[in-house]
Amino acid sequence: MAARLERGDLVIALGGGVIGDLAGFAASIARRGMDFVQMPTSLLARVDSSVGGKTGINSPHGKNLIGAFHQPRLVLADLSTLDTSAPCQFASGYAEVVKYGLIDDEDFFFWLEEKREEIFAGGPAQGEAIARCCAHKARVVIEDEKELGVRALLNLGHTFGHALEKDTGYSDRLLHGEGVSIGMVLAHGFSAGLGLAPSRDTGRIAAHLKSAGLPTILGDIEGGLGSTETLMAAIAQDKKVSRRALTFILTRGIGKAFIEKGVAPEAVSAFLDEMR
């Protein structure tokens, strides 16, 4: 407002996921909506948060609870900006890459197992992986922009992960992708415990994420965690909660994720107690 920006001006979000979310949210509410362009510089932002129009900020009550759906006019992802990414930030973004394979593309996950080192080294596989992730997300968003159905699958591992992020104060103790990494392992482990998925898949997924330098168990979080009750309170604020019933993205195996409504909080709490 102080800069006297007009509705016809353009906001440019140059940076990682936080910058993209903040700039996009500001653009969505300024003058009742301004155009903006996403220029993601981190791996996580370019394969996930810059695509799809979700913009928002965190609240003391939970992750990204304040925000709006506001589509960018353009997403411009220059691969060269990854050359200066810190290793931990690149690994964090890689968790979101793996997510796409675990949702409904087991061949992509198997390909990642073969190409992970090349992706981290900046070889041709890196650009291919990013392009495949963006194409995957774009297809889902076109089908379900406001997350009323199938788009919720993109939250695989995020219900657990967001609760862990809140518990660690949205700090460098646990980056977003690190929380998602643990969350995806937990989601598969929880599914296996319910008899829905093979337990061997949980180990295979954890091994791949661990090879990328990502945490895979609650004990990997430095400084420890609060109580299970605290984590469950955060889960109860998850954006997928409907009429106070928990919704989780569960799985029947690698590439076989599905939306499960009405998950019993007691079962989740008992599982978290077991995993601590």
C-alpha positions in Angstrom: 0.0 0.0 0.0 2.8 2.4 0.9 4.4 1.7 -2.5 1.0 2.5 -4.1 1.0 -0.7 -6.1 -2.0 -1.0 -8.3 -4.1 -4.0 -9.2 -2.5 -4.1 -12.6 1.0 -4.3 -11.2 2.9 -7.6 -10.9 4.3 -9.2 -7.8 7.3 -11.4 -8.3 8.1 -14.2 -5.8 11.8 -14.8 -6.2 13.0 -17.4 -3.6 12.1 -20.6 -1.8 8.7 -21.9 -0.6 8.3 -19.4 2.2 8.8 -16.4 -0.2 6.5 -17.9 -2.8 3.7 -18.5 -0.2 4.1 -15.1 1.4 4.3 -13.2 -1.9 1.4 -15.1 -3.4 -0.8 -14.6 -0.3 0.0 -10.9 -0.2 -0.8 -10.7 -3.9 -4.1 -12.5 -3.3 -5.4 -10.0 -0.7 -3.8 -6.7 -2.0 -6.4 -4.7 -3.9 -8.6 -7.8 -3.7 -6.1 -9.7 -5.9 -3.0 -8.8 -7.9 -1.2 -11.0 -10.5 2.0 -12.6 -9.4 4.8 -14.7 -10.9 6.5 -17.6 -9.1 10.3 -17.8 -9.6 11.3 -20.7 -7.3 14.9 -21.0 -6.4 14.8 -24.1 -4.2 14.1 -27.7 -5.2 11.1 -27.9 -2.9 9.5 -24.8 -4.2 9.9 -25.7 -7.9 8.5 -29.2 -7.5 5.7 -28.4 -5.1 4.8 -25.1 -3.6 5.2 -22.9 -6.7 2.8 -25.0 -8.7 -0.9 -25.1 -7.9 -1.8 -21.7 -6.4 -1.8 -22.6 -2.7 -0.5 -19.6 -0.8 -0.4 -19.1 2.9 1.3 -18.5 6.2 1.7 -20.5 9.4 -0.4 -19.9 12.5 0.4 -20.8 16.2 -2.5 -23.2 15.6 -1.0 -25.1 12.7 0.7 -25.1 9.3 -0.5 -22.8 6.5 -3.9 -22.3 8.2 -4.1 -18.7 6.9 -4.1 -18.4 3.1 -5.8 -18.4 -0.2 -5.9 -20.2 -3.5 -4.4 -17.8 -5.9 -2.9 -19.0 -9.2 0.4 -17.4 -10.5 0.4 -16.1 -14.0 3.7 -17.9 -14.7 6.1 -20.3 -13.0 9.7 -19.8 -14.1 12.1 -22.3 -12.7 15.7 -21.8 -13.7 17.7 -25.0 -12.9 20.9 -23.0 -12.4 19.6 -21.5 -9.1 20.0 -24.9 -7.6 23.8 -24.7 -7.9 23.9 -22.7 -4.7 21.4 -24.7 -2.7 22.6 -25.9 0.7 22.8 -29.7 0.8 20.2 -29.9 3.6 17.8 -27.7 1.6 18.2 -29.8 -1.6 17.6 -33.0 0.4 14.5 -31.4 2.0 13.1 -30.7 -1.5 13.9 -34.2 -2.6 11.4 -35.6 -0.1 8.7 -33.9 -2.2 10.1 -35.4 -5.4 9.8 -38.9 -3.8 6.2 -38.1 -2.8 5.0 -38.2 -6.4 6.3 -41.7 -6.9 4.7 -42.9 -3.7 1.3 -41.4 -4.5 0.5 -43.2 -7.8 3.6 -43.7 -9.9 5.7 -46.6 -8.6 7.8 -46.6 -11.8 8.9 -43.1 -11.0 9.9 -44.2 -7.5 11.9 -47.1 -8.9 13.5 -44.7 -11.4 14.5 -42.4 -8.5 16.1 -45.3 -6.7 18.3 -45.7 -9.8 18.9 -42.0 -10.5 19.2 -40.4 -7.0 22.9 -39.8 -7.2 22.7 -38.2 -10.6 19.9 -36.0 -9.5 21.9 -34.8 -6.5 25.0 -34.3 -8.7 23.0 -32.0 -11.1 23.0 -34.4 -14.0 20.3 -34.7 -16.7 18.1 -36.7 -14.4 17.7 -33.7 -12.2 15.8 -31.7 -14.8 13.8 -34.7 -15.9 12.7 -35.4 -12.2 11.6 -31.8 -11.8 9.7 -31.7 -15.0 7.9 -35.0 -14.2 6.9 -33.7 -10.7 5.6 -30.4 -12.1 3.6 -32.2 -14.8 2.2 -34.5 -12.2 1.1 -31.7 -9.9 -0.3 -29.6 -12.8 -2.5 -32.6 -13.9 -3.9 -33.0 -10.3 -4.5 -29.2 -9.9 -6.4 -29.0 -13.2 -8.7 -31.7 -12.0 -9.2 -30.4 -8.4 -7.9 -26.9 -7.9 -9.5 -26.2 -4.5 -8.6 -29.6 -3.0 -12.1 -31.0 -2.7 -11.0 -34.4 -3.8 -8.0 -36.0 -5.5 -5.7 -33.1 -4.8 -5.6 -34.2 -1.1 -3.4 -37.1 -2.2 -0.6 -34.5 -2.6 -0.6 -34.3 1.2 0.9 -37.8 1.6 3.0 -37.7 4.8 2.0 -34.1 5.4 -0.5 -34.7 8.3 2.2 -36.2 10.4 4.9 -33.9 9.0 3.0 -30.7 9.7 2.4 -31.8 13.3 6.1 -32.4 13.7 6.9 -28.9 12.2 4.5 -27.2 14.6 6.0 -29.1 17.5 9.5 -28.0 16.6 8.4 -24.4 16.2 8.7 -24.2 12.4 12.4 -23.9 12.9 15.6 -25.2 11.4 15.4 -28.1 13.8 13.1 -29.7 11.2 12.8 -28.4 7.6 9.5 -28.9 5.8 10.8 -31.7 3.6 12.4 -33.4 6.5 9.0 -33.4 8.3 7.4 -34.8 5.1 10.1 -37.5 4.9 9.3 -38.8 8.4 5.6 -38.3 7.7 5.7 -40.5 4.6 7.4 -43.3 6.5 4.9 -42.9 9.3 2.0 -43.0 6.8 3.3 -46.2 5.3 4.0 -47.7 8.7 0.6 -46.8 9.9 -1.0 -48.3 6.8 1.0 -51.4 7.3 -0.1 -51.7 10.9 -3.7 -51.5 9.7 -3.0 -54.4 7.3 -3.4 -52.2 4.2 0.2 -52.2 2.9 3.2 -54.5 2.9 5.5 -53.7 5.8 8.5 -54.3 3.5 7.5 -51.2 1.5 8.0 -49.0 4.6 11.5 -50.2 5.0 12.3 -49.7 1.3 11.0 -46.2 1.4 12.8 -45.3 4.6 16.1 -46.7 3.1 15.8 -44.5 0.0 15.0 -41.4 2.0 17.9 -42.1 4.4 20.3 -42.5 1.4 19.3 -39.0 0.5 20.3 -37.7 3.9 16.8 -37.3 5.2 15.4 -38.2 8.6 13.0 -41.2 8.7 12.0 -41.7 12.3 10.9 -39.5 15.2 14.2 -40.2 17.0 16.1 -38.4 14.2 14.7 -35.0 15.3 17.2 -33.2 17.4 16.0 -31.8 20.7 13.2 -34.4 21.0 9.5 -33.9 20.7 6.6 -32.9 22.9 4.0 -35.4 24.1 1.8 -37.6 21.9 -1.1 -35.5 23.1 0.6 -32.3 21.8 1.1 -34.0 18.4 -2.5 -35.1 18.3 -3.7 -31.6 19.0 -1.7 -30.4 16.0 -3.1 -33.2 13.8 -6.6 -32.2 14.9 -6.0 -28.8 13.2 -5.0 -30.4 9.9 -6.7 -28.7 6.9 -8.2 -32.0 5.8 -10.2 -32.4 9.1 -13.9 -32.5 8.3 -16.6 -32.2 11.1 -13.8 -33.0 13.6 -13.1 -36.3 11.9 -9.5 -37.1 10.9 -8.6 -37.6 7.2 -5.3 -39.3 6.3 -3.6 -40.2 3.1 -2.9 -43.9 3.5 -1.5 -46.4 1.1 -1.8 -50.0 -0.1 1.8 -49.9 -1.2 4.3 -47.9 -3.2 2.3 -45.9 -5.8 -1.0 -46.8 -4.2 -2.0 -43.9 -2.0 -5.7 -43.2 -1.2 -7.8 -40.8 0.9 -9.2 -42.3 4.1 -11.8 -40.3 6.1 -12.9 -41.0 9.6 -9.6 -42.4 10.9 -9.9 -43.1 14.6 -7.7 -40.7 16.7 -7.1 -43.4 19.2 -5.4 -45.6 16.5 -3.2 -42.7 15.5 -2.3 -41.9 19.1 -1.4 -45.5 19.9 0.7 -45.7 16.7 2.6 -42.5 17.6 3.2 -43.9 21.1 4.7 -47.0 19.5 7.0 -45.0 17.2 8.5 -42.8 19.9 
